[in-house]
Amino acid sequence: MCQFCVSLFLFTSYGWAQSVNNIPVTVEAQDQILPQSIGVGDGVFVVWIDSQTDGDQIQYMKLSPRGVPDSTTLGSISFTGERIGSFDIDSNSDESFYVAWAGESSDRSSIRVMKLDASGQQVWDKPTYLTESEFNFREPHITDDLDGGCYVVWQRSSTAGGDDPNDIDLYAQQLGEKGATTWNQNAVIINKNGQQIFGDVTALRTALVVAWQDGNTVRLGAYNRNDGNAVSDQDGIAPGTGFIMRNPQIIHVKSNATTIQNEVIVVWEQAGFLNINKEVYAQKMNIDGDRLWGSAGERVATNSNDPRSPQIVNDEQQGVIIVWQEHRNPSRGIYAQRFDEDGNRLWSNSGIELTGENAYDAKFHIAHDNQQGVYLTWEDAQNGDLDVWAQYVKGDESLPWGEKCIVVSQHG
């Protein structure tokens, strides 16, 4: 969720925006869609889907710290006749990153994964290929395993199109440094009757942690890095006690820039009977599934008006920063809250307002500032056309860019 904002960090640090329309990365024929970006080495890679008449391909290029596209790093990964539904990226270190994508050809769907270095070279001889002929593989998510490899989690369905909400299971696989699978082929992590809709994924030193929605409940599961077996409960553990819980996001807990605790923080949307009294809650849990912020978790704000779409980054002090949208007047907009390691709110009880009502239902992304603050970008139509805007809040809840925010890219 935070890849889009890496470029914003470079924008603020180096001032490389040459105009309010910014720098075109690619202007090829046909469609280039769904761009994501991620910091690698001394620059940032932009990754996107290039859609051609005979199939799709993953393309990528590196931008320098001043925003100059480096054509020597332009590369692509393609398979004839394959269409790409979605992809995900994550960095392995300052020197490499992973791309995982869901492809569909005439006879089957699959997940493929490739590792690339800081110069855009493909590290593995070929992409790792995960597939089963009778199943649909969708929505891959990838995360560094903190030991030279990565975890991949995806939705699997036996229904054509993979769209039956009662026929979706979650699967995972660990890939080693060279791209080889280390668990059983297509290792099962959640496999029960009903609905498992993927939420989010993160890694601890000893386990993969997955959050998902199962019916009206959010669940978290931890899976041993050595064999993929569940650490505690195979069916996962609910982080709270809400009547309706959905849309979980998780992150591992860090005590500083490099030290990862054996704990995660999860945030989710919650509602009461008949989907009323909506709130956003947060919970800290350890590797054994113990709830550390009480049985119900903590509300991110004591006075909310239809809060939705929470996103999360750690503050590297064993706490977390959460950003969400308020959908009802008089408080429409985007808000933020910071919790310390014990679940205490550090900013006002209602959170702090980052934007006004123009952004209450906009697409937005956040990124950590490598201190205790967060960058925010969103699309905004306050000038008639959709433009990209940005805001920055520091760990002391101050707004260095002012309450009116800044324009990153403007239509026309």
C-alpha angles and dihedrals in degrees: 000000000000103000093096091063097056088084089051090057090054089046092056096040100045105019094229098154101117093190139352086270093055129204124320111231096188134004100174124148120275120021131326107189147170099025120196129179136204135182115247123170112321097342145028131266119219113206125189145157115260108205116204132171093257097044146307132279138191110244130185142177136180125237121207120236086267094052099256113147111236106216091193089069095050108122143154142204118205145160119201114259095004123134119206117219100183143337141199134203136200134172122246094194139318086294105050147016141196132236122197122183141175113233130186127198132173095280108030150356124240148173118238128188131194133180119216131189130226092273094053096256118143107245098197123062090238137351117281107251123214118182147131118200097226097047139070116232115204146164103020120201122190134195135176111257091216091239107076098285138067145236123232122197124185144166116255127195135172092208118099107260092014092248104122104111090205093056106054125113130176121237132183141191135189118221122202128224092280095044098259119141112251101186126057111298105283093356113213117232102165120020118155137124115282135025129340109174113186118245114168144322138213138164135238124191091262105028152020113246121205129186121198144161116249108187105304094341133085116220136187126204131186119207125197113252092222100058110356094248118147113264094213121345120016090207093051132242127266113238093211146008104252123143091229120021125176148152101039122195122187140188134180117252118250126194091195138350094293109020116090118195123216089253140087135205118219129192126193145166116257135189139175132233113324088016094283132132093044119198140163116236135191131201137182116217133180128222091272093056097254115154107233099183098054130283095289100036125228129297111237090219132018093211112042134162109207098318117200147164101033119196126191144206129173120245094215090240095088090271136092145231117222126193123191144158128252110212103189133068140279089037106035112154143068120307138185137208133185125208127195123222092277096052097259118146109243097187125051116310090250094044125241124287114242098175139010130246095291088079100043093109100020127122107258141176134195136204134189116250092217089251124059100298139080139226119221129198127181143161114255132186098192090120094048100265129062110270132172116249133181142203135184129206121188126215090263088058093249121140108223092184093053131245094287094061124210136276114243099178128003130198115254 
